[in-house]
Every structure is written in structure tokens, then in C-alpha cells.
Amino acid sequence: MPAFEYLRSIGIGYYYPGVSFLHRRDARMKVLFFSALLLGVALTTSINGLLLGLFCALIGFWMAHVPLSPCLRTIRSIFPFVLLLFLLQLLIYRPDESSMLIWQWKFISIYDSILLSAVRMLMRFLTLALVLGLMTAVLSTLEMNHGLEMLLRPLEALGIRTGMLVMVIQIMLRFLPLLALRMEEIAKSQAARGASWDMGRGGILKRIQLVLPLITPLFLNTLQQSERIADAMLCRGYGIYPKRSHYYEYHITSVDAIFLLVGLGITTAVLYLPLFH
């Protein structure tokens, strides 16, 4: 029943408990490490830099003993849309004066600078997806919450409630698998009532026609779930005290500092690798 397996197509956002080198690092250092790497991959214009970021992400999956297949399923589900952007960039992008014509057919002309830009976009998407998947796999919700809260604590001097801000970010990141699970439940209930799901044929208009009935119940279910989460947080006293204590105490060691320095070095290399950009 592939038409119902929305949750299987989302492999980013799951935490895998473990005792690997990446799992044991301080929460603040992991947040800074992955934030810097994501920023470097997003801003770099060097293909060598993107290759380095991709290689580091694969090495990270191996070091953390985390399966790569769930993240690849997510990439596969989004890849048709990215491929469409790739083709549009090849057809619409205007070359500069120094561009060299590689291939031409009727009104379609492909230049070296256009092809390089399109390949860079594909590699950037793949690298960002893998780095983000690795981050969520080795950084639990509790660690990310505490790490971000401690890193943003100086902003409280400006009157910003950093705890509330961090909680909003956490709920946003972790709600995606829940939405996929709700879509599966709604689709199965509609199929049980006679909706034509998983027929295996029909164009894009047919698929849109099948998905549209999911939007309204999914929206209402999301609002109900959000209200339940808010009530549960209020019942537990969340937000009553301006400063919250924590059960876990985090301590930065020399290994954590070296880990962050290595991450900053990798980010610098991703940004400024000069070859083939």
C-alpha cells in the first residue's frame, strides 16, 4: 500500500539513541557544529566545498552508526521537484558573455555556466538534506532544547523569552512526522469509506484530486493536536516561572572544544575551497 505510506517517505527528524562519538558531545557544541556546517553548505559557491560537506555528512553517519536509508527515502520523495527546478534552471537561466555553448537543439541552448549552476543546486540540496538528517539523528529534542536555550540565554538581557522561542522551534521541527502519520490515518479512513486510493494510474490532476480531501481534516486535526499540546504544557506549569531549572547539567570538555574547532575548520574549507568553483 505505497499510497498510504507517508511516514516512510520522511526520514529526517528522527533521533537514534546511541553512545557514539557524536552522541556523547555536549549539546551546545553539536548545535554550533551543525549550524555552522549548514550555513557553510547553504552559502558556498564551490562544488569542491559541497563535495567536502557531502563527504563529511557520510562520514558522520558512519561514525554515529545511524542508518542512511531513511534520509535517502526523504531525498527520493522530494527529488522529482528538485529535478524540475534543475531542468527549469537549464532552460531559463541566462548565460553571461564568458559562457561556452555545450549543446544546442532548436530553441534549447545549454552553456557550461548554466550546467555548473544546476549541478551545484542539486549537490547543495543533497548535502543539506544529509547534514540535517545527521543532526536530527544524533541530537535529541531535549538536547537541542537545552543547547539552544543556553546559547541564546544572553538575549534575555534584551527582554527576549528565549525558552519560548526554542520551544516553538522544537515543536515546528518535530511536528513533521506527526503530520505524516495523521495523513496516513485520514487516507486509510477515506479509503475504507470507498475513496479510490492506490489505483496506480491517473495523471497529476488525479493525484491532486485525491490529496485535496486530506487538507481540511488534516488542518482541523492539527489544530486539535496543537490545543492538546498547549493544554498539556499548561498543566505541567510551563511558562509560569521566567527561569526554568534542568535535570541534566551540561559540561564542555576539551574534546567538545576540539570538536567545535574541527567543525569551524570544515565550514571554512566548505566556504573557501578555491578549486573548480
Sequence and secondary structure as in RCSB ss.txt:
>XXXX:A:sequence
MPAFEYLRSIGIGYYYPGVSFLHRRDARMKVLFFSALLLGVALTTSINGLLLGLFCALIGFWMAHVPLSPCLRTI
RSIFPFVLLLFLLQLLIYRPDESSMLIWQWKFISIYDSILLSAVRMLMRFLTLALVLGLMTAVLSTLEMNHGLEM
LLRPLEALGIRTGMLVMVIQIMLRFLPLLALRMEEIAKSQAARGASWDMGRGGILKRIQLVLPLITPLFLNTLQQ
SERIADAMLCRGYGIYPKRSHYYEYHITSVDAIFLLVGLGITTAVLYLPLFH
>XXXX:A:secstr
 GGG TGGG  SS      STTTTS HHHHHHHHHHHHHHHHH   HHHHHHHHHHHHHHHHHHT  SHHHHHHH
HHHHHHHHHHHHHHHHH    TT  EEEEETTEEEEHHHHHHHHHHHHHHHHHHHHHHHHHHHS HHHHHHHHHH
HSGGGGGGT  HHHHHHHHHHHHHHHHHHHHHHHHHHHHHHHTT   S     HHHHHHHHHHHHHHHHHHHHHH
HHHHHHHHHHTTTTSSSS   SS     HHHHHHHHHHHHHHHHHHH  TT 
